[in-house]
Amino acid sequence: MTLRQAPGDDSYRAAADAAYAELLERVGEAKPERRLDATRRAVEVLGDPQKAYPIIHITGTNGKTSTSRIAESILRAYGLRTGLLTSPHLERFNERILIDGEPITDEALARNWEEIKPYLDLVDGELEAAGRPRLTFFEAVTALGFACFADAPVDVAVIEVGMGGEWDSTNVGDGTVAVFTPIALDHMAQLGGTIAEIARTKAGIIKDGATVVTARQTPEAMRELQAAAARHGASVIAQPAEFDVTATSVAVGGQLIDVRGTAGAYDGLTLPLYGDHQAQNAAVAIAAVEAFIGGGAHKLTHELVEEGIAGATSPGRLQLIGTEPTVIVDAAHNPAGAATLRAALERFFDFDEIAFVLGVLKDKDARGIVDELSPAAATMIVTQSHSDRARSSEDLAEDVYEWTHERVDEVEDLGEAIEAARAWALEGPKRAVVVTGSITLVGEAMALATERGWKAPRAEDGE
């Protein structure tokens, strides 16, 4: 396939969708290969595009995507051309690869895929000849993302780890700054059954001479990070000693935050995101960018941080997608994320009753999620996304009833489930609908909101 269409032609979209379809033919993200050599070989035959720009590498259990997006926004305000690789996407694959804050264009995505595909096929052949699985979906996506950033080109890439760290395919890139959001229990089958084991795997992104920036951690997680940093001669910048959130207050459309950074204080920042956890994510992002830029005449200023924080977005995280009644989506998919969601709903919103529309994936701690959300639920409607990893709504509903002894409604179709919750919410004052439990569910809900016109507020409305 050779792309000759004029810019804006729909055939670019078709070509980008075809590239994504080819990627989907590979082993999916739920079954990662615990290896780096395959991805390392892939980028090697591509000319090592990941070495064409410095990298800020971000891992953790919750908050990785938000922290990555906030850091990228600050770097753009500073005047750098940025690349951002995150996963998974909510509605369209292009969202995973951002250039200067915007999803990669269909033309650039399709062109880069066309250029790298023969090289990935070469690596596939080598792997299969050795009796090993060919490149997985995420390994191929990682190579594609690095190639797209080199093609752009970018001044700096912010790379979110897919799972873990040590053997995650993104770890073929050498982060000059290694960032850790809070580490908790998740993906235990792949990463280990204790926080120490999980932290040890995540600490694998620390490279020789790097700077480590970490959010507040449990003692066992912190010990693992410090030990890994010592082995690699890396310096450690830790919350709360070196940086912290010093004040927060609820504001229209988000919150006002004060942050003590490593290079200065940034007070009165307008963060257009809800939740104390987002203030924490912002503080980590600021410290990460400070570490990347360094001091001297060109260090960050209050004005640049203010601009970057004000421009930050985090789709699918406590995002309002409908009004009349209020419909919020949140990608909480583990107990820690569910606890954070509940706390944010209590502090930042004034709802009397909430209907949770819940769907989880098979490999997630559904009971832990339900235990966190049920105290805040006036009613719960159990459903499922179209993902082949989704737990059936019938099975989940039976378990939720057993765990809570409360009435639970089961509606297999997500659209019908949300419409039922919206109808309930309209029957009383100060009621709201919250869709949560998995990222795939949230992505489908966002697409439905657009399709059905649930009166989501416009930016110019100031809501």
For each residue, the residues with C-beta under 8 A, 3 or more apart:
1: 15 18 114
2: 114
3: 11 12 15 107 110 111 114
4:
5: 9 11 12
6: 9
7: 12 107
8: 12
9: 5 6 12
10: 13 14
11: 3 5 14 15
12: 3 5 7 8 9 15 16 105 106 107 110
13: 10 16 17 106
14: 10 11 17 18
15: 1 3 11 12 18 19 106 107 110 114
16: 12 13 19 20 93 94 106 107 109 110 113
17: 13 14 20 21
18: 1 14 15 21 22 110
19: 15 16 22 23 109 110 113 114
20: 16 17 23 24 93
21: 17 18 24 25
22: 18 19 25 113 117
23: 19 20 26 93 137 140 141 144
24: 20 21 28 137
25: 21 22
26: 23 134 135 136 137 139 140
27: 31 33 133 136 137
28: 24 31 136 137
29: 32 87 88 136 137 138 162 163
30: 361 363 389
31: 27 28 136
32: 29 136 138 162 163 167 168 169 190
33: 27 38 133 136 139 167
34: 167 190
35: 38 39 167
36: 39 40 167 169 171 172
37: 40 41
38: 33 35 41 42 123 127 132 135 139 169
39: 35 36 42 43 135 139 142 143 169 172
40: 36 37 43 44 172
41: 37 38 44 45 123 126
42: 38 39 45 46 119 120 123 135 139 140 143
43: 39 40 46 48 49 50 143 146 172
44: 40 41 47 48
45: 41 42 119 122 123
46: 42 43 49 116 119 143 146 147
47: 44
48: 43 44 51 52
49: 43 46 52 146 147 149 150 151
50: 43 55 146 150 157 172 173 174
51: 48 174
52: 48 49 149 150 153
53: 83 149 150 153 154 155 156 157
54: 155 156 157 176 292
55: 50 156 157 158 159 173 174 175 176 177
56: 71 156 157 158 159 175 176 177 179 288 289 292
57: 159 161 170 171 173 175 177 178 179 205
58: 64 67 68 71 158 159 160 161 179 180 181 288
59: 64 160 161 164 165 168 178 179 180 181 202 205
60: 63 64 67 179 180 181 182 183 202 215
61: 64 181 182 183 184 185 186 198 334 336
62: 181 182 184 186 277 334 336 337 340
63: 60 66 67 181 182 215 277 280 281 284
64: 58 59 60 61 67 68 86 160 161 181
65: 68 69 86 160 314 317
66: 63 69 70 273 277 278 281 314 317
67: 58 60 63 64 70 71 179 181 281 284 285 288
68: 58 64 65 71 72 84 86 158 159 160 285
69: 65 66 72 73 84 86 312 313 314
70: 66 67 73 74 281 282 285 286 308 309 312 314
71: 56 58 67 68 74 75 158 179 285 288 289
72: 68 69 75 76 82 84 98 101 158
73: 69 70 76 77 101 308 309 311 312 313
74: 70 71 77 78 285 286 289 300 304 305 308 309 312
75: 71 72 78 80 82 156 158 289 292 308
76: 72 73 79 80 81 82 100 101 308 311
77: 73 74 304 305 307 308 311
78: 74 75 289 293 300 304 308
79: 76
80: 75 76 154 155 156
81: 76 99 100 152 153 154 155 156
82: 72 75 76 98 99 100 101 154 155 156 157 158
83: 53 97 98 99 145 148 149 152 154 156 157 158
84: 68 69 72 97 98 101 157 158 160
85: 96 97 98 142 145 146 149 157 158 159 160 170
86: 64 65 68 69 95 96 98 160
87: 29 96 138 141 160 162
88: 29 96 439 440 443
89: 92 93 94 95 96 443
90: 95 315 316 331 439 442 443 446
91: 95 443 446 447
92: 89 95 103
93: 16 20 23 89 96 109
94: 16 89 97 103 104 105 106 109
95: 86 89 90 91 92 98 103 315
96: 85 86 87 88 89 93 141 145
97: 83 84 85 94 103 104 109 144 145 148 149
98: 72 82 83 84 85 86 95 101 102 103 104
99: 81 82 83 102 104 108 148 149 152 154
100: 76 81 82 154
101: 72 73 76 82 84 98 311
102: 98 99
103: 92 94 95 97 98
104: 94 97 98 99 108 109 148
105: 12 94 108 109
106: 12 13 15 16 94 109 110
107: 3 7 12 15 16 110 111
108: 99 104 105 111 112 148 151 152
109: 16 19 93 94 97 104 105 106 112 113 148
110: 3 12 15 16 18 19 106 107 113 114
111: 3 107 108 114 115
112: 108 109 115 116 144 147 148 151
113: 16 19 22 109 110 116 117 144
114: 1 2 3 15 19 110 111 117
115: 111 112 147
116: 46 112 113 119 120 143 144 147
117: 22 113 114 120 121
118: 121 122
119: 42 45 46 116 122 123
120: 42 116 117 123 124 135 140 143
121: 117 118 124 125
122: 45 118 119 125 126
123: 38 41 42 45 119 120 126 127 134 135
124: 120 121 127 128 134 135
125: 121 122 128 129
126: 41 122 123 129 130
127: 38 123 124 130 132 133 134 135
128: 124 125 131 132 133 134
129: 125 126
130: 126 127
131: 128
132: 38 127 128
133: 27 33 127 128 136
134: 26 123 124 127 128
135: 26 38 39 42 120 123 124 127 139 140 143
136: 26 27 28 29 31 32 33 133 139 140 169
137: 23 24 26 27 28 29 140 141
138: 29 32 87 141 142 162 169
139: 26 33 38 39 42 135 136 142 143 169
140: 23 26 42 120 135 136 137 143 144
141: 23 87 96 137 138 144 145
142: 39 85 138 139 145 146 162 169 170 172
143: 39 42 43 46 116 120 135 139 140 146 147 169
144: 23 97 112 113 116 140 141 147 148
145: 83 85 96 97 141 142 148 149 159
146: 43 46 49 50 85 142 143 149 150 157 172 173
147: 46 49 112 115 116 143 144 150 151
148: 83 97 99 104 108 109 112 144 145 151 152
149: 49 52 53 83 85 97 99 145 146 152 153 154 157
150: 49 50 52 53 146 147 153 154
151: 49 108 112 147 148
152: 81 83 99 108 148 149
153: 52 53 81 149 150
154: 53 80 81 82 83 99 100 149 150 157
155: 53 54 80 81 82
156: 53 54 55 56 75 80 81 82 83 292
157: 50 53 54 55 56 82 83 84 85 146 149 154 173
158: 55 56 58 68 71 72 75 82 83 84 85
159: 55 56 57 58 68 85 145 170 173 175
160: 58 59 64 65 68 84 85 86 87 170
161: 57 58 59 64 164 165 168 170 171 202 205
162: 29 32 87 138 142 168 169 170
163: 29 32 168 187 190 191
164: 59 161 167 168 187 190 191 198 201 202 204
165: 59 161 168 171 201 202 203 204 205
166: 171 200 201 202 203 204 205
167: 32 33 34 35 36 164 171 201 204
168: 32 59 161 162 163 164 165 171 204 205
169: 32 36 38 39 136 138 139 142 143 162 172
170: 57 85 142 159 160 161 162 173
171: 36 57 161 165 166 167 168 204 205
172: 36 39 40 43 50 142 146 169
173: 50 55 57 146 157 159 170
174: 50 51 55 207 210
175: 55 56 57 159 178 179 205 207 210
176: 54 55 56 210 211 292
177: 55 56 57 210 211 212 213 288 291 292
178: 57 59 175 205 206 207 210 211 212 213 234
179: 56 57 58 59 60 67 71 175 212 213 214 284 288
180: 58 59 60 183 202 203 212 213 214 215 217 225
181: 58 59 60 61 62 63 64 67 215 281 284
182: 60 61 62 63 215 216 217 280 336
183: 60 61 180 195 198 199 202 217 218 221
184: 61 62 195 198 334 335 336
185: 61 188 193 194 195 198 334 335 336 365
186: 61 62 191 198 334 336 365
187: 163 164 190 191 198 363
188: 185 191 192 193 198
189: 363
190: 32 34 163 164 187
191: 163 164 186 187 188 197 198 201 202
192: 188 196 197 198 200 201
193: 185 188 197
194: 185 197 198 220
195: 183 184 185 198 199 218 220 221
196: 192 199 200 220 221 223 224
197: 191 192 193 194 200 201
198: 61 164 183 184 185 186 187 188 191 192 194 195 201 202 221
199: 183 195 196 202 203 217 220 221 222 224 225
200: 166 192 196 197 203 204 224 228
201: 164 165 166 167 191 192 197 198 204
202: 59 60 161 164 165 166 180 183 191 198 199 205
203: 165 166 180 199 200 206 224 225 227 228 229
204: 164 165 166 167 168 171 200 201 228
205: 57 59 161 165 166 168 171 175 178 202
206: 178 203 210 212 225 228 229 232 234
207: 174 175 178 210 232 234
208: 232 233 234
209: 232 233 234
210: 174 175 176 177 178 206 207 232 234
211: 176 177 178 234 235 236 237 291 292
212: 177 178 179 180 206 225 229 234 235 236 237
213: 177 178 179 180 237 238 284 287 288 291
214: 179 180 217 222 225 236 237 238 239 284
215: 60 63 180 181 182 239 280 283 284
216: 182 238 239 240 280
217: 180 182 183 199 214 221 222 225 238
218: 183 195 221 222
219: 222 223
220: 194 195 196 199 223 224
221: 183 195 196 198 199 217 218 224 225
222: 199 214 217 218 219 225 226 238
223: 196 219 220 226 227
224: 196 199 200 203 220 221 227 228
225: 180 199 203 206 212 214 217 221 222 228 229 236
226: 222 223 229 230 236
227: 203 223 224 230 231
228: 200 203 204 206 224 225 231 232 234
229: 203 206 212 225 226 232 234 235 236
230: 226 227 233 234
231: 227 228
232: 206 207 208 209 210 228 229
233: 208 209 230
234: 178 206 207 208 209 210 211 212 228 229 230
235: 211 212 229
236: 211 212 214 225 226 229
237: 211 212 213 214 242 243 262 287 291
238: 213 214 216 217 222 241 242
239: 214 215 216 242 243 244 280 283 284 287
240: 216 243 244
241: 238
242: 237 238 239 262 287
243: 237 239 240 259 260 261 262 283 284 286 287 290
244: 239 240 259 260 283
245: 248 257 258 259 260 279 280 282 283
246: 258 259 260 265 267
247: 257 258 267
248: 245 255 256 257 258 276 279
249: 255 256
250: 255 347 348
251: 254 255 256 270
252: 462 463
253: 272 462 463
254: 251 270 271 272 273 274 278
255: 248 249 250 251 271 273 274 278 279 348
256: 248 249 251 268 269 270 271
257: 245 247 248 269 271 279 282 283 309
258: 245 246 247 248 265 266 267 268 269
259: 243 244 245 246 265 266 267 269 279 282 283 286 305
260: 243 244 245 246 265 266
261: 243 264 265 266 283 286 287 290 300 305
262: 237 242 243 287 290 291
263: 290 295 299 300
264: 261 299 300 302
265: 246 258 259 260 261
266: 258 259 260 261 269 286 302 305 306 309
267: 246 247 258 259 302
268: 256 258 306
269: 256 257 258 259 266 282 305 306 309 310
270: 251 254 256 306 309 310
271: 254 255 256 257 278 279 282 309 310 312
272: 253 254 310 312 313
273: 66 254 255 278 281 282 312 313 314 317 318
274: 254 255 278 318 344 348 349
275: 278 279 317 318 340 341 343 344 347 348
276: 248 279 280 340 343 344 347
277: 62 63 66 280 281 340 343 344
278: 66 254 255 271 273 274 275 281 282 314 317 318
279: 245 248 255 257 259 271 275 276 282 283
280: 63 182 215 216 239 245 276 277 283 284
281: 63 66 67 70 181 273 277 278 284 285
282: 70 245 257 259 269 271 273 278 279 285 286 309 312
283: 215 239 243 244 245 257 259 261 279 280 286 287
284: 63 67 179 181 213 214 215 239 243 280 281 287 288
285: 67 68 70 71 74 281 282 288 289
286: 70 74 243 259 261 266 282 283 289 290 300 305 309
287: 213 237 239 242 243 261 262 283 284 290 291
288: 56 58 67 71 177 179 213 284 285 291 292
289: 56 71 74 75 78 285 286 292 293 300 308
290: 243 261 262 263 286 287 293 294 299 300
291: 177 211 213 237 262 287 288 294
292: 54 56 75 156 176 177 211 288 289
293: 78 289 290 298 299 300
294: 290 291 298 299
295: 263 299
296: 299
297:
298: 293 294
299: 263 264 290 293 294 295 296
300: 74 78 261 263 264 286 289 290 293 304 305
301: 304 305
302: 264 266 267 305 306
303: 306 307
304: 74 77 78 300 301 307 308
305: 74 77 259 261 266 269 286 300 301 302 308 309
306: 266 268 269 270 302 303 309 310
307: 77 303 304 310 311
308: 70 73 74 75 76 77 78 289 304 305 311 312
309: 70 73 74 257 266 269 270 271 282 286 305 306 312
310: 269 270 271 272 306 307
311: 73 76 77 101 307 308
312: 69 70 73 74 271 272 273 282 308 309
313: 69 73 272 273
314: 65 66 69 70 273 278 317 319
315: 90 95 319 446
316: 90 319 329 330 331 439 442 443 446
317: 65 66 273 275 278 314 330 331
318: 273 274 275 278 328 330 341 344 348
319: 314 315 316 328 329 330 446
320: 323 326 327 328 456 457 463
321: 327 328 329 445 446 449 454 456
322: 325 326 327 422 433 449 454 455 456
323: 320 326 327 454 455 456 457 463
324: 426 455
325: 322 422 425 426 431 432 433
326: 320 322 323 351 425 431 432 433
327: 320 321 322 323 418 421 422 432 433 434 435 445 449 454
328: 318 319 320 321 432 433 434 435
329: 316 319 321 434 435 436 442 445 446
330: 316 317 318 319 337 341 434 435 436 442
331: 90 316 317 337 436 438 439 442
332: 337 338 340 341 369 436 437
333: 337 360 361 364 369 437 438 439
334: 61 62 184 185 186 337 338 364 365 368 369
335: 184 185 338 339 365 368 369 371 372
336: 61 62 182 184 185 186 339 340
337: 62 330 331 332 333 334 340 341 369
338: 332 334 335 341 342 368 369 372 373 436
339: 335 336 342 343 372
340: 62 275 276 277 332 336 337 343 344
341: 275 318 330 332 337 338 344 345 372 373 434 436
342: 338 339 345 346 372 373 375 376
343: 275 276 277 339 340 346 347
344: 274 275 276 277 318 340 341 347 348 349
345: 341 342 348 349 351 354 376 434
346: 342 343 349 376
347: 250 275 276 343 344
348: 250 255 274 275 318 344 345
349: 274 344 345 346 432
350: 430
351: 326 345 354 430 431 432
352: 428 429 430 431
353: 378 379 428 430 431 432
354: 345 351 376 377 378 431 432 433 434
355: 377 378 379 380 381 421 424 425 431 432 433 434
356: 373 376 377 379 380 381 434 435 436
357: 381 383 414 417 418 421 433 434 435 436 445
358: 369 370 373 380 381 382 383 396 400 436 437
359: 382 383 384 385 390 391 393 396 414 437 438 441
360: 333 364 366 369 390 391 396 437 438
361: 30 333 364 387 389 390 391 438 440
362: 389 390 391
363: 30 187 189 389
364: 333 334 360 361 369 391 437 438
365: 185 186 334 335 368 369
366: 360 369 370 391 396 399 400
367: 370 371 399 403
368: 334 335 338 365 371 372
369: 332 333 334 335 337 338 358 360 364 365 366 372 373 437
370: 358 366 367 373 374 399 400 403 404
371: 335 367 368 374 403
372: 335 338 339 341 342 368 369 375
373: 338 341 342 356 358 369 370 376 377 380 436
374: 370 371 377 380 403 404 406
375: 342 372
376: 342 345 346 354 356 373
377: 354 355 356 373 374 380 406
378: 353 354 355 431
379: 353 355 356 407 409 421 424
380: 355 356 358 373 374 377 400 404 406 408 409
381: 355 356 357 358 408 409 410 411 417 420 421
382: 358 359 393 396 397 400 408 409 410 411 417
383: 357 358 359 393 410 411 412 413 414 417 441
384: 359 390 391 392 393 396 412 414 441
385: 359 390 414 438 440 441 443 444
386: 390 440 444
387: 361 390 438 440
388:
389: 30 361 362 363 440
390: 359 360 361 362 384 385 386 387 438 440 441
391: 359 360 361 362 364 366 384 395 396
392: 384 395 396 412
393: 359 382 383 384 396 397 410 411 412
394: 397 398 410 412
395: 391 392 398 399
396: 358 359 360 366 382 384 391 392 393 399 400 410
397: 382 393 394 400 401 408 409 410
398: 394 395 401 402
399: 366 367 370 395 396 402 403
400: 358 366 370 380 382 396 397 403 404 408
401: 397 398 404 405 406 407 408
402: 398 399 405
403: 367 370 371 374 399 400
404: 370 374 380 400 401 408
405: 401 402
406: 374 377 380 401
407: 379 401
408: 380 381 382 397 400 401 404
409: 379 380 381 382 397 420
410: 381 382 383 393 394 396 397
411: 381 382 383 393 416 417 420
412: 383 384 392 393 394 416 417
413: 383 416 417
414: 357 359 383 384 385 417 418 441 444 445 448
415: 418 419 448 452
416: 411 412 413 419 420
417: 357 381 382 383 411 412 413 414 420 421
418: 327 357 414 415 421 422 433 435 445 448
419: 415 416 422 423
420: 381 409 411 416 417 423 424
421: 327 355 357 379 381 417 418 424 425 433
422: 322 325 327 418 419 425 426 433 454
423: 419 420 426 427
424: 355 379 420 421 427 431 433
425: 325 326 355 421 422 428 431 432 433
426: 324 325 422 423 431
427: 423 424 431
428: 352 353 425 431
429: 352
430: 350 351 352 353
431: 325 326 351 352 353 354 355 378 424 425 426 427 428
432: 325 326 327 328 349 351 353 354 355 425
433: 322 325 326 327 328 354 355 357 418 421 422 424 425
434: 327 328 329 330 341 345 354 355 356 357
435: 327 328 329 330 356 357 418 441 442 445
436: 329 330 331 332 338 341 356 357 358 373 441 442
437: 332 333 358 359 360 364 369 441
438: 331 333 359 360 361 364 385 387 390 441 442
439: 88 90 316 331 333 442 443
440: 88 361 385 386 387 389 390 443 444
441: 359 383 384 385 390 414 435 436 437 438 444 445
442: 90 316 329 330 331 435 436 438 439 445 446
443: 88 89 90 91 316 385 439 440 446 447
444: 385 386 414 440 441 447 448
445: 321 327 329 357 414 418 435 441 442 448 449
446: 90 91 315 316 319 321 329 442 443 449 450
447: 91 443 444 450 451
448: 414 415 418 444 445 451 452 454
449: 321 322 327 445 446 452 453 454 456
450: 446 447 453
451: 447 448
452: 415 448 449
453: 449 450
454: 321 322 323 327 422 448 449
455: 322 323 324
456: 320 321 322 323 449
457: 320 323 461 463
458: 461
459:
460:
461: 457 458
462: 252 253
463: 252 253 320 323 457
